[in-house]
Amino acid sequence: MKLTKHLLLLSLALSICLAALSCNKGGSGGGSGKPKIAVIPKGVSHNFWLSIKAGADAAGQELGAEILWKGPAVETDYTGQINIVEDFVNKQVDGIVLAPSSGDALVTPAKKAKAANIPVVIIDSGINWEDYAAYISTDNRKGGAMAAERMAEILGGKGKIAILGVKKGSVSTDEREDGFQEAIKKYPNIKVVDFQYGDADRAKSLNTAMDILTKNPDLNGFFASNESSAVGVFNAAKAKGVAGYIKVIGFDSSPDLVAAVKAGIIDSLVVQDPYKMGYEGVKAALNQKAGKPVERRLDTGVELVKRDNIDTPKIQNLLKERK
């Protein structure tokens, strides 16, 4: 009788242990049993990143994954982003979707993730490392060239222009700026008279754009290679009383920038599809973890948004705020 009782207790204890192991199966899946995908943007303050988060969250909900969203406060905080990646590696997440703030600085933490058998999907901006599961982004050189062709068109092939970039070493914006400069060389009567950086900060972009406008009172056009630089140029042009006179072409969108295009104050915006980047990034990480086929290079597309096409369904879908 005592032996039977002990056997029953032993059987019950074993069942409890097996149940606990079953609940924790899948490592980082935790009690929910869902795979955990870390999505790490360059920063968290711009509308662009919020759209990426919305796409990632939608993929997580649809595909049964828990999305862990964390990025540095500012896009130039390379050390902060490195620490975030390494923290998720230590927590043994099931996949990392990363928008590298630097093509060089993020290589070592990405390698650590790969060594820990964590799939790494690169989105938005490139990295100087080829062992990722997938790279999902805009063709940024194409976007920069698109802006240059538009600038040449609206200036009639001649004039003085300036570029407000983001930060040297950020692959996506480096490519936009390079693409713009290469394409504008086809127009010898258009001169780039100044090129400075705003460090992905609206206040610094404003001050830098103000300085450029002060030094170049006869400026005809301005290319701004991301959302914060475009906002800075737009506000500087307003402050200087030249909004609508200087031809401004920006990259990315925000409600204020879209309103400025509609009002004819900003000529146009080169717009990406960050929602798709977030969605496809999570999908690729989950497929790689499950051993399913993954498309290594996915171009999410780019469009030139102007006053005459801004209200079309295609453009409105791209500009839709998703948070």
C-alpha positions as a Markdown table, in Angstrom:
| # | Residue | x | y | z |
|---|---|---|---|---|
| 1 | Met | 0.0 | 0.0 | 0.0 |
| 2 | Lys | 2.8 | 2.4 | 1.0 |
| 3 | Leu | 4.7 | 1.4 | -2.2 |
| 4 | Thr | 1.6 | 2.2 | -4.3 |
| 5 | Lys | 1.2 | 5.5 | -2.6 |
| 6 | His | 4.9 | 6.4 | -3.2 |
| 7 | Leu | 4.6 | 5.4 | -6.8 |
| 8 | Leu | 1.5 | 7.6 | -7.2 |
| 9 | Leu | 3.4 | 10.6 | -5.7 |
| 10 | Leu | 6.4 | 9.9 | -7.9 |
| 11 | Ser | 4.2 | 9.8 | -10.9 |
| 12 | Leu | 2.5 | 13.0 | -10.0 |
| 13 | Ala | 5.8 | 14.8 | -9.5 |
| 14 | Leu | 7.1 | 13.5 | -12.8 |
| 15 | Ser | 3.9 | 14.8 | -14.6 |
| 16 | Ile | 4.4 | 18.2 | -13.0 |
| 17 | Cys | 8.0 | 18.3 | -14.1 |
| 18 | Leu | 7.1 | 17.2 | -17.7 |
| 19 | Ala | 4.4 | 19.9 | -17.8 |
| 20 | Ala | 6.8 | 22.6 | -16.7 |
| 21 | Leu | 9.4 | 21.5 | -19.3 |
| 22 | Ser | 6.6 | 21.5 | -22.0 |
| 23 | Cys | 5.6 | 25.0 | -21.1 |
| 24 | Asn | 9.2 | 26.3 | -21.3 |
| 25 | Lys | 10.0 | 24.3 | -24.5 |
| 26 | Gly | 11.4 | 26.5 | -27.3 |
| 27 | Gly | 13.9 | 28.4 | -25.0 |
| 28 | Ser | 13.0 | 32.1 | -25.2 |
| 29 | Gly | 9.3 | 31.3 | -26.0 |
| 30 | Gly | 8.7 | 31.4 | -22.3 |
| 31 | Gly | 5.4 | 30.4 | -20.8 |
| 32 | Ser | 3.4 | 31.6 | -23.8 |
| 33 | Gly | 5.2 | 29.1 | -26.1 |
| 34 | Lys | 5.4 | 31.9 | -28.7 |
| 35 | Pro | 8.7 | 32.6 | -30.4 |
| 36 | Lys | 10.2 | 35.9 | -29.4 |
| 37 | Ile | 11.5 | 38.2 | -32.2 |
| 38 | Ala | 13.5 | 41.3 | -31.2 |
| 39 | Val | 13.0 | 44.3 | -33.5 |
| 40 | Ile | 15.7 | 46.9 | -33.0 |
| 41 | Pro | 15.4 | 50.2 | -34.9 |
| 42 | Lys | 18.0 | 52.9 | -35.2 |
| 43 | Gly | 15.8 | 55.1 | -33.1 |
| 44 | Val | 12.3 | 55.4 | -31.8 |
| 45 | Ser | 11.3 | 59.0 | -32.2 |
| 46 | His | 10.5 | 59.4 | -35.9 |
| 47 | Asn | 7.3 | 58.4 | -37.7 |
| 48 | Phe | 9.3 | 56.1 | -39.9 |
| 49 | Trp | 10.3 | 53.8 | -37.0 |
| 50 | Leu | 6.7 | 53.8 | -35.7 |
| 51 | Ser | 5.5 | 52.5 | -39.0 |
| 52 | Ile | 8.2 | 49.7 | -38.9 |
| 53 | Lys | 6.9 | 48.8 | -35.4 |
| 54 | Ala | 3.3 | 48.7 | -36.7 |
| 55 | Gly | 4.4 | 46.3 | -39.5 |
| 56 | Ala | 6.3 | 44.1 | -37.1 |
| 57 | Asp | 3.4 | 44.0 | -34.6 |
| 58 | Ala | 1.0 | 43.0 | -37.4 |
| 59 | Ala | 3.3 | 40.2 | -38.5 |
| 60 | Gly | 3.7 | 39.0 | -34.9 |
| 61 | Gln | 0.0 | 38.9 | -34.4 |
| 62 | Glu | -0.7 | 37.1 | -37.7 |
| 63 | Leu | 2.2 | 34.6 | -37.4 |
| 64 | Gly | 2.0 | 33.9 | -33.7 |
| 65 | Ala | 5.2 | 35.6 | -32.4 |
| 66 | Glu | 5.9 | 37.9 | -29.5 |
| 67 | Ile | 7.5 | 41.2 | -30.7 |
| 68 | Leu | 10.1 | 42.8 | -28.5 |
| 69 | Trp | 10.6 | 46.4 | -29.7 |
| 70 | Lys | 13.6 | 48.3 | -28.4 |
| 71 | Gly | 15.8 | 50.9 | -29.9 |
| 72 | Pro | 18.1 | 53.7 | -28.7 |
| 73 | Ala | 16.6 | 57.2 | -28.1 |
| 74 | Val | 18.6 | 58.7 | -30.9 |
| 75 | Glu | 19.8 | 57.3 | -34.2 |
| 76 | Thr | 23.4 | 58.2 | -33.6 |
| 77 | Asp | 23.8 | 56.2 | -30.4 |
| 78 | Tyr | 25.8 | 53.3 | -31.8 |
| 79 | Thr | 26.9 | 52.0 | -28.4 |
| 80 | Gly | 23.3 | 52.0 | -27.2 |
| 81 | Gln | 22.2 | 49.9 | -30.1 |
| 82 | Ile | 25.1 | 47.5 | -29.7 |
| 83 | Asn | 24.1 | 47.0 | -26.1 |
| 84 | Ile | 20.5 | 46.3 | -27.0 |
| 85 | Val | 21.5 | 43.7 | -29.6 |
| 86 | Glu | 23.9 | 42.0 | -27.1 |
| 87 | Asp | 21.2 | 42.0 | -24.4 |
| 88 | Phe | 18.7 | 40.2 | -26.7 |
| 89 | Val | 21.4 | 37.7 | -27.6 |
| 90 | Asn | 22.0 | 37.0 | -23.9 |
| 91 | Lys | 18.2 | 36.5 | -23.5 |
| 92 | Gln | 18.3 | 33.9 | -26.4 |
| 93 | Val | 15.5 | 35.4 | -28.4 |
| 94 | Asp | 14.4 | 33.4 | -31.4 |
| 95 | Gly | 15.3 | 36.0 | -34.0 |
| 96 | Ile | 16.6 | 39.6 | -34.4 |
| 97 | Val | 15.3 | 42.1 | -36.9 |
| 98 | Leu | 17.9 | 44.9 | -37.0 |
| 99 | Ala | 18.1 | 48.3 | -38.6 |
| 100 | Pro | 21.9 | 49.0 | -38.1 |
| 101 | Ser | 22.7 | 52.6 | -37.1 |
| 102 | Ser | 26.2 | 52.0 | -38.5 |
| 103 | Gly | 27.3 | 49.6 | -41.2 |
| 104 | Asp | 30.5 | 48.8 | -39.3 |
| 105 | Ala | 29.8 | 49.2 | -35.6 |
| 106 | Leu | 26.9 | 46.7 | -35.6 |
| 107 | Val | 28.9 | 43.9 | -37.3 |
| 108 | Thr | 30.3 | 42.3 | -34.1 |
| 109 | Pro | 27.0 | 42.1 | -32.2 |
| 110 | Ala | 25.3 | 40.7 | -35.4 |
| 111 | Lys | 28.1 | 38.0 | -35.5 |
| 112 | Lys | 27.4 | 37.2 | -31.8 |
| 113 | Ala | 23.8 | 36.6 | -32.6 |
| 114 | Lys | 24.6 | 34.4 | -35.5 |
| 115 | Ala | 27.0 | 32.4 | -33.4 |
| 116 | Ala | 24.3 | 31.9 | -30.8 |
| 117 | Asn | 22.1 | 30.4 | -33.5 |
| 118 | Ile | 19.8 | 33.4 | -33.6 |
| 119 | Pro | 18.7 | 34.4 | -37.1 |
| 120 | Val | 19.6 | 38.1 | -38.0 |
| 121 | Val | 17.4 | 39.9 | -40.5 |
| 122 | Ile | 18.7 | 43.3 | -41.6 |
| 123 | Ile | 16.1 | 46.0 | -42.5 |
| 124 | Asp | 16.2 | 49.6 | -43.7 |
| 125 | Ser | 20.0 | 50.1 | -43.7 |
| 126 | Gly | 22.9 | 47.9 | -44.8 |
| 127 | Ile | 25.6 | 46.3 | -42.8 |
| 128 | Asn | 29.2 | 45.3 | -43.8 |
| 129 | Trp | 28.6 | 41.7 | -43.1 |
| 130 | Glu | 27.1 | 39.0 | -45.4 |
| 131 | Asp | 26.0 | 36.3 | -43.1 |
| 132 | Tyr | 22.5 | 37.7 | -42.4 |
| 133 | Ala | 19.3 | 35.7 | -43.1 |
| 134 | Ala | 17.8 | 38.4 | -45.2 |
| 135 | Tyr | 18.2 | 42.1 | -46.1 |
| 136 | Ile | 15.0 | 44.0 | -46.5 |
| 137 | Ser | 15.0 | 47.7 | -47.5 |
| 138 | Thr | 14.5 | 50.4 | -50.1 |
| 139 | Asp | 16.9 | 50.7 | -53.0 |
| 140 | Asn | 18.3 | 53.9 | -51.4 |
| 141 | Arg | 20.6 | 54.8 | -54.3 |
| 142 | Lys | 17.6 | 54.6 | -56.6 |
| 143 | Gly | 15.7 | 56.9 | -54.2 |
| 144 | Gly | 18.5 | 59.4 | -54.1 |
| 145 | Ala | 18.8 | 59.4 | -57.9 |
| 146 | Met | 15.0 | 59.9 | -58.1 |
| 147 | Ala | 15.3 | 63.0 | -56.0 |
| 148 | Ala | 18.1 | 64.3 | -58.2 |
| 149 | Glu | 16.1 | 63.8 | -61.4 |
| 150 | Arg | 13.2 | 65.6 | -59.9 |
| 151 | Met | 15.5 | 68.5 | -58.7 |
| 152 | Ala | 16.9 | 68.8 | -62.3 |
| 153 | Glu | 13.4 | 68.9 | -63.7 |
| 154 | Ile | 12.0 | 71.6 | -61.4 |
| 155 | Leu | 15.1 | 73.8 | -61.7 |
| 156 | Gly | 15.2 | 73.5 | -65.5 |
| 157 | Gly | 18.6 | 71.9 | -65.4 |
| 158 | Lys | 20.4 | 74.8 | -63.7 |
| 159 | Gly | 20.9 | 76.4 | -60.3 |
| 160 | Lys | 22.7 | 76.2 | -56.9 |
| 161 | Ile | 21.6 | 73.5 | -54.5 |
| 162 | Ala | 22.6 | 72.1 | -51.1 |
| 163 | Ile | 22.3 | 68.7 | -49.4 |
| 164 | Leu | 21.5 | 68.2 | -45.7 |
| 165 | Gly | 22.6 | 64.6 | -44.9 |
| 166 | Val | 22.2 | 62.5 | -41.8 |
| 167 | Lys | 25.5 | 61.1 | -40.5 |
| 168 | Lys | 28.4 | 59.5 | -42.3 |
| 169 | Gly | 28.4 | 55.7 | -41.8 |
| 170 | Ser | 24.7 | 55.2 | -41.8 |
| 171 | Val | 24.5 | 53.0 | -44.9 |
| 172 | Ser | 20.9 | 53.8 | -46.0 |
| 173 | Thr | 21.4 | 57.6 | -46.0 |
| 174 | Asp | 24.9 | 57.4 | -47.3 |
| 175 | Glu | 23.5 | 55.6 | -50.3 |
| 176 | Arg | 20.7 | 58.2 | -50.8 |
| 177 | Glu | 23.2 | 61.0 | -50.7 |
| 178 | Asp | 25.6 | 59.2 | -53.0 |
| 179 | Gly | 22.8 | 58.3 | -55.4 |
| 180 | Phe | 21.7 | 61.9 | -55.5 |
| 181 | Gln | 25.2 | 63.3 | -56.1 |
| 182 | Glu | 25.9 | 60.8 | -58.8 |
| 183 | Ala | 22.7 | 61.5 | -60.7 |
| 184 | Ile | 23.0 | 65.3 | -60.4 |
| 185 | Lys | 26.4 | 65.2 | -62.1 |
| 186 | Lys | 24.5 | 64.6 | -65.4 |
| 187 | Tyr | 23.5 | 68.3 | -65.2 |
| 188 | Pro | 26.6 | 70.4 | -65.3 |
| 189 | Asn | 24.7 | 73.6 | -64.8 |
| 190 | Ile | 23.5 | 72.5 | -61.4 |
| 191 | Lys | 26.1 | 73.0 | -58.7 |
| 192 | Val | 26.1 | 71.5 | -55.2 |
| 193 | Val | 27.4 | 74.4 | -53.2 |
| 194 | Asp | 27.1 | 72.9 | -49.7 |
| 195 | Phe | 26.7 | 69.5 | -48.0 |
| 196 | Gln | 26.4 | 69.2 | -44.3 |
| 197 | Tyr | 25.0 | 66.7 | -41.7 |
| 198 | Gly | 22.1 | 67.1 | -39.2 |
| 199 | Asp | 22.9 | 63.9 | -37.2 |
| 200 | Ala | 19.2 | 62.7 | -37.4 |
| 201 | Asp | 18.3 | 65.4 | -35.0 |
| 202 | Arg | 15.5 | 67.9 | -35.9 |
| 203 | Ala | 17.0 | 70.8 | -33.9 |
| 204 | Lys | 20.5 | 70.3 | -35.3 |
| 205 | Ser | 19.1 | 69.9 | -38.8 |
| 206 | Leu | 17.2 | 73.2 | -38.4 |
| 207 | Asn | 20.3 | 75.1 | -37.2 |
| 208 | Thr | 22.5 | 73.6 | -39.9 |
| 209 | Ala | 20.0 | 74.4 | -42.7 |
| 210 | Met | 19.7 | 77.9 | -41.3 |
| 211 | Asp | 23.5 | 78.3 | -41.6 |
| 212 | Ile | 23.5 | 77.0 | -45.2 |
| 213 | Leu | 20.7 | 79.4 | -46.2 |
| 214 | Thr | 22.6 | 82.3 | -44.6 |
| 215 | Lys | 25.8 | 81.5 | -46.4 |
| 216 | Asn | 24.0 | 80.9 | -49.7 |
| 217 | Pro | 21.3 | 83.6 | -50.1 |
| 218 | Asp | 21.0 | 82.7 | -53.8 |
| 219 | Leu | 20.3 | 79.0 | -53.2 |
| 220 | Asn | 17.7 | 77.5 | -55.6 |
| 221 | Gly | 17.2 | 74.0 | -54.2 |
| 222 | Phe | 17.7 | 71.8 | -51.2 |
| 223 | Phe | 17.8 | 67.9 | -50.8 |
| 224 | Ala | 17.2 | 66.5 | -47.4 |
| 225 | Ser | 18.0 | 62.8 | -47.0 |
| 226 | Asn | 15.7 | 61.7 | -44.2 |
| 227 | Glu | 12.7 | 62.8 | -42.1 |
| 228 | Ser | 14.5 | 64.9 | -39.5 |
| 229 | Ser | 16.7 | 66.7 | -42.1 |
| 230 | Ala | 13.6 | 67.4 | -44.3 |
| 231 | Val | 11.8 | 68.8 | -41.2 |
| 232 | Gly | 14.9 | 70.9 | -40.4 |
| 233 | Val | 15.1 | 72.3 | -44.0 |
| 234 | Phe | 11.4 | 73.0 | -44.1 |
| 235 | Asn | 11.4 | 74.9 | -40.8 |
| 236 | Ala | 14.6 | 76.8 | -41.8 |
| 237 | Ala | 13.0 | 77.9 | -45.1 |
| 238 | Lys | 10.0 | 79.2 | -43.2 |
| 239 | Ala | 12.2 | 81.0 | -40.7 |
| 240 | Lys | 14.1 | 82.6 | -43.5 |
| 241 | Gly | 11.0 | 83.6 | -45.4 |
| 242 | Val | 12.0 | 81.6 | -48.5 |
| 243 | Ala | 9.5 | 78.7 | -48.1 |
| 244 | Gly | 8.0 | 77.9 | -51.4 |
| 245 | Tyr | 10.7 | 79.8 | -53.3 |
| 246 | Ile | 13.6 | 77.4 | -52.7 |
| 247 | Lys | 12.8 | 74.0 | -54.2 |
| 248 | Val | 12.9 | 71.4 | -51.3 |
| 249 | Ile | 12.9 | 67.6 | -51.9 |
| 250 | Gly | 12.9 | 65.4 | -48.8 |
| 251 | Phe | 13.1 | 61.7 | -48.0 |
| 252 | Asp | 10.5 | 60.0 | -45.8 |
| 253 | Ser | 7.3 | 61.6 | -44.6 |
| 254 | Ser | 5.5 | 63.0 | -41.5 |
| 255 | Pro | 2.1 | 64.7 | -41.3 |
| 256 | Asp | 3.8 | 68.2 | -41.4 |
| 257 | Leu | 5.9 | 67.3 | -44.4 |
| 258 | Val | 2.8 | 65.8 | -46.3 |
| 259 | Ala | 0.9 | 69.0 | -45.5 |
| 260 | Ala | 3.8 | 71.1 | -46.8 |
| 261 | Val | 3.7 | 69.1 | -50.1 |
| 262 | Lys | 0.0 | 69.7 | -50.4 |
| 263 | Ala | 0.5 | 73.4 | -49.8 |
| 264 | Gly | 3.2 | 73.6 | -52.4 |
| 265 | Ile | 5.9 | 74.6 | -49.9 |
| 266 | Ile | 7.9 | 71.4 | -50.3 |
| 267 | Asp | 8.1 | 70.2 | -53.9 |
| 268 | Ser | 8.2 | 66.4 | -53.2 |
| 269 | Leu | 9.1 | 63.6 | -50.9 |
| 270 | Val | 10.8 | 60.3 | -51.7 |
| 271 | Val | 8.8 | 57.8 | -49.7 |
| 272 | Gln | 9.6 | 54.3 | -48.6 |
| 273 | Asp | 7.4 | 51.5 | -47.2 |
| 274 | Pro | 8.5 | 51.0 | -43.6 |
| 275 | Tyr | 5.4 | 49.1 | -42.6 |
| 276 | Lys | 6.4 | 46.4 | -45.2 |
| 277 | Met | 10.0 | 46.4 | -43.8 |
| 278 | Gly | 8.8 | 45.6 | -40.3 |
| 279 | Tyr | 6.3 | 43.0 | -41.5 |
| 280 | Glu | 8.6 | 41.2 | -43.9 |
| 281 | Gly | 11.5 | 41.4 | -41.4 |
| 282 | Val | 9.6 | 39.5 | -38.7 |
| 283 | Lys | 8.3 | 37.0 | -41.3 |
| 284 | Ala | 11.8 | 36.3 | -42.6 |
| 285 | Ala | 13.2 | 35.8 | -39.1 |
| 286 | Leu | 10.5 | 33.3 | -38.2 |
| 287 | Asn | 10.9 | 31.4 | -41.5 |
| 288 | Gln | 14.7 | 31.2 | -41.0 |
| 289 | Lys | 14.3 | 29.9 | -37.5 |
| 290 | Ala | 11.8 | 27.3 | -38.8 |
| 291 | Gly | 14.1 | 26.2 | -41.6 |
| 292 | Lys | 11.7 | 27.5 | -44.3 |
| 293 | Pro | 12.9 | 29.3 | -47.5 |
| 294 | Val | 13.8 | 33.0 | -47.1 |
| 295 | Glu | 14.4 | 35.5 | -49.8 |
| 296 | Arg | 17.8 | 37.0 | -49.0 |
| 297 | Arg | 17.2 | 40.4 | -50.7 |
| 298 | Leu | 13.9 | 42.1 | -50.8 |
| 299 | Asp | 13.4 | 45.6 | -52.2 |
| 300 | Thr | 10.4 | 47.2 | -50.5 |
| 301 | Gly | 10.1 | 49.9 | -53.2 |
| 302 | Val | 10.2 | 53.7 | -53.3 |
| 303 | Glu | 7.8 | 56.4 | -54.7 |
| 304 | Leu | 8.1 | 60.1 | -55.4 |
| 305 | Val | 5.2 | 61.9 | -53.7 |
| 306 | Lys | 4.2 | 65.2 | -55.4 |
| 307 | Arg | 1.3 | 67.6 | -55.2 |
| 308 | Asp | -0.3 | 66.0 | -58.3 |
| 309 | Asn | -0.2 | 62.4 | -57.1 |
| 310 | Ile | -0.5 | 62.8 | -53.3 |
| 311 | Asp | -4.2 | 62.0 | -53.2 |
| 312 | Thr | -4.0 | 58.8 | -55.3 |
| 313 | Pro | -5.0 | 55.6 | -53.5 |
| 314 | Lys | -1.5 | 54.1 | -53.9 |
| 315 | Ile | 0.3 | 57.1 | -52.4 |
| 316 | Gln | -2.3 | 57.5 | -49.6 |
| 317 | Asn | -1.8 | 53.9 | -48.6 |
| 318 | Leu | 2.0 | 54.6 | -48.3 |
| 319 | Leu | 1.4 | 57.7 | -46.3 |
| 320 | Lys | -1.1 | 56.2 | -44.0 |
| 321 | Glu | -0.1 | 56.6 | -40.3 |
| 322 | Arg | 0.3 | 53.2 | -38.7 |
| 323 | Lys | 1.2 | 53.0 | -35.0 |
